[in-house]
């Protein structure tokens, strides 16, 4: 029953407000440096979680994917590449990154 209520809410044009958020770098007048944040109702947040859970069951994400995944930040990826390069330099092994 809850699922049908959420579906009806979504089909009736459940919308969200998009708020621009300044990233604290660059020119304040430049619209391209603002991050967009969606403000959703509680019902829409629940709906997005249901859809996300279903998608995560169906879609496989590579172990090489960093960023936007819990516990796998891009900072971790940069650290791993730096360590590999340091090890390669110590052993005089050519390391190439793209």
C-alpha positions in Angstrom: 0.0 0.0 0.0 2.9 2.4 0.8 4.5 1.7 -2.6 1.2 2.6 -4.4 1.0 5.8 -2.4 4.6 6.7 -3.3 3.9 5.9 -6.9 0.8 8.1 -7.0 2.8 10.9 -5.4 5.5 10.6 -8.0 3.1 10.4 -10.9 1.2 13.5 -9.6 4.3 15.6 -10.2 6.2 15.2 -6.9 8.8 17.9 -7.4 11.8 19.1 -5.5 13.3 22.6 -5.1 16.8 23.0 -6.4 19.0 25.3 -4.4 22.3 26.6 -5.6 25.1 26.2 -3.1 28.4 28.1 -3.5 31.6 25.9 -3.5 33.8 28.5 -1.8 36.2 28.8 -4.7 36.2 31.0 -7.8 34.1 34.0 -8.8 30.8 34.2 -6.9 29.1 35.6 -10.1 30.0 32.5 -12.1 27.0 30.2 -12.1 29.0 27.1 -13.2 30.8 26.8 -9.8 27.7 26.4 -7.8 26.6 22.9 -6.6 22.9 22.1 -7.0 21.1 20.6 -3.9 17.7 19.1 -4.2 15.3 19.7 -1.3 12.8 16.8 -1.2 9.8 15.9 0.8 10.1 12.9 3.2 7.9 10.9 0.9 10.2 11.6 -2.1 13.3 10.7 -0.1 11.8 7.4 0.8 10.9 6.8 -2.9 14.4 7.5 -4.0 15.8 5.1 -1.4 13.5 2.3 -2.7 14.5 2.9 -6.3 18.2 3.2 -5.3 18.0 -0.1 -3.4 16.5 -1.9 -6.4 19.0 -0.4 -8.8 22.0 -1.5 -6.6 20.6 -5.1 -6.7 20.5 -5.1 -10.5 23.7 -3.1 -11.4 27.2 -4.3 -10.6 29.8 -1.6 -9.9 33.4 -2.3 -10.7 36.0 -2.6 -7.9 37.9 0.1 -9.7 35.1 2.6 -9.2 36.0 5.4 -6.7 33.9 8.3 -5.6 30.2 8.4 -4.8 30.5 5.0 -3.1 30.6 4.5 0.7 34.2 3.9 1.8 35.8 4.4 -1.6 36.6 8.1 -2.0 38.7 9.6 -4.8 41.2 10.6 -2.1 41.8 7.0 -1.4 42.4 6.3 -5.1 44.9 9.2 -5.3 46.8 7.8 -2.3 46.9 4.3 -3.8 48.3 5.6 -7.1 50.9 7.7 -5.2 52.0 4.6 -3.2 52.3 2.4 -6.4 54.4 5.1 -8.0 56.7 5.4 -5.0 57.1 1.6 -5.0 57.8 1.6 -8.7 60.4 4.4 -8.3 62.1 2.5 -5.5 62.4 -0.6 -7.7 63.2 1.3 -10.8 60.0 0.1 -12.5 58.3 2.4 -15.1 54.8 3.3 -13.9 52.4 4.9 -16.3 49.0 6.4 -15.2 46.3 7.8 -17.4 
